[in-house]
Amino acid sequence: MNPRAIRFIIGALLGLLALLAPPPVGALAGEPAHGIAMHGAPALPQGFAHLPYANPDAPKGGRLVIGAQGAFDSLNPFNLKAGSTAQGLNGNIFQSLMARNLDEPFSLYGQIAKTIETDADRSHVTFSLDPRARFSDGSRITAQDVRFTFDLLKTKGRPQYRSAFSLVRALETPDDETVRYDLTGAADLELPLILALMPVLSQKNTDVERFSETSLTIPVGSGPYVIAAMEPGQSLTLKRNPDYWAKDLPTSRGLYNFDEIRIEYFRDATALYEAFKAGLVDYRDETNPSRWRNGYDFPAIRDGRMRVERGALGLPKGLQGFAFNTRRAMFRDVRVREALGYMFDFEWVNANLFGGLYTRTKSFFDDSELSSTGRPASARERELLARWPGAVRPDILEGAWAPPTHDGSGRDRETARKALALLAQAGYALRDGALRNKATGAPFSFEIMVGDRSQERLAMNFAGSLARIGVEARVRLVDEVQYQRRRQKFDFDMMMGTWVASASPGNEQRSRWGSASADQEASFNLAGARSPAIDGLISDMLSARSHEDFTATVRAYDRALLSGFYVVPLFHASEQWFAYSTKLAHPAKTPRYAPHLFGFTLDAWWRAAP
């Protein structure tokens, strides 16, 4: 999802491979390059001045106050308990070997590593570290710090690190500035980029023994900011490091402009909104359509102290929905999952709760070329899927499937009839006002775990619809810390999940949907999916050598996910809504492939007035 350009020279490939598909373009063996792209060549040339969406003349100084909902109990974003970590650390405190250009689907450029070298098969990758690279305590970043971080995250890091790093055959550090990975046999063309995005931790300043625990110890990183103050669970203050070693690199120029960033935590959405109205917070993303329509006509807006804007997001829209925990016996039958999905009345919800501002989500990669919705499977997709007969339903294979449409009354009888028919096939019947297992007589009952009032409102509506077919769905609101811990241990029946989509899906899909992650604590496989087809298509995605083959593979993968009915899809907005103090300013250009137009701490913004 990024920009930076250099043309990678590709050496002559063996004829047959060249005929089958264009190889990935990367640094030719023996020729280090300033950047790398997942497919093709990176867009930004050697010696580029700055990222396309950064203003190199942006003034430095001033303070930014950001609001966040919830609380935090840790400053370690890399271990299994990272769900309760303070926001704003990645990128500001910790940085990686290379940096993304969010104007490209997935390209990286030099940061701690000034160059990268690989071959056409990406069977190895070598990083040459910038000798100027320093941690915030002034100590030099060496290859030993990179090796230390790799070993630590491989054994004690989050599941996505463990999964990807386990594919590395060997790691060599012949000198302080060289790190070489042997990737022979990995068959993963994305792996060099995943390794390039690994944060680099200070070996001297990291407590290995307590790394797996939550910790409020102030970390030492190599980013543009240091932690200046902290109130556990309430606020975090970042101060710009005047000695930041990379401030003049092209990947930093025009970014990180505030002298101070203060992140204030609020227990609920209403308190956060009121704080913004009162001028206590400088910036706000609005995710509530009703508030967006009706809540931004207050004095600070009218007199010009604040303004509202909207911006288009170029990424696939991803998917948010109610996730079934298929580890629970009641949700193991796909017919049950599909049937319950019939009872979510999007038409009524959108009209009555959200003013018609949302679009129903139909794909895990909606509004993009990667989506399978409305497209019959191509010959290449059918070839890929033929290895797993029955993994994709015929209507989904033909692009004819869509989430159920209701009449908008809130009591659509036809969808209820379809749901009950599917449930009957799965062994359930409506008796004495309750849906019961035909064999045991046990009622169908489960809990929906939610983390805030907006989720609670939506879950209550869904629970009310389910009650019409005799299903008892109890909605339980829990605090942020408990929510994250229960999510990480898969201690829920159903919960709301969000699967943000990138323009270049890859290794992260293993942690979301791969079979190996189903029992991996803190993975994002909320549904507990275990499917040979899904596993195989993730591998195909990572070995696709051309954009065309990659696109076909992702579409086939989308069809396999949809056929599992692991999630009741909700909806999405086609744009981002935001409001901010007029004392702030931002570049006219926004990155094309950013999951968030500006990043949590507005990296490209600056203070325009005191």
Summary of the structure (lengths in Angstrom):
residues: 610
radius of gyration: 24.7
end to end distance: 33.8
largest distance: 74.9
contacts: 2087
relative contact order: 0.16
helix: 26%
strand: 21%
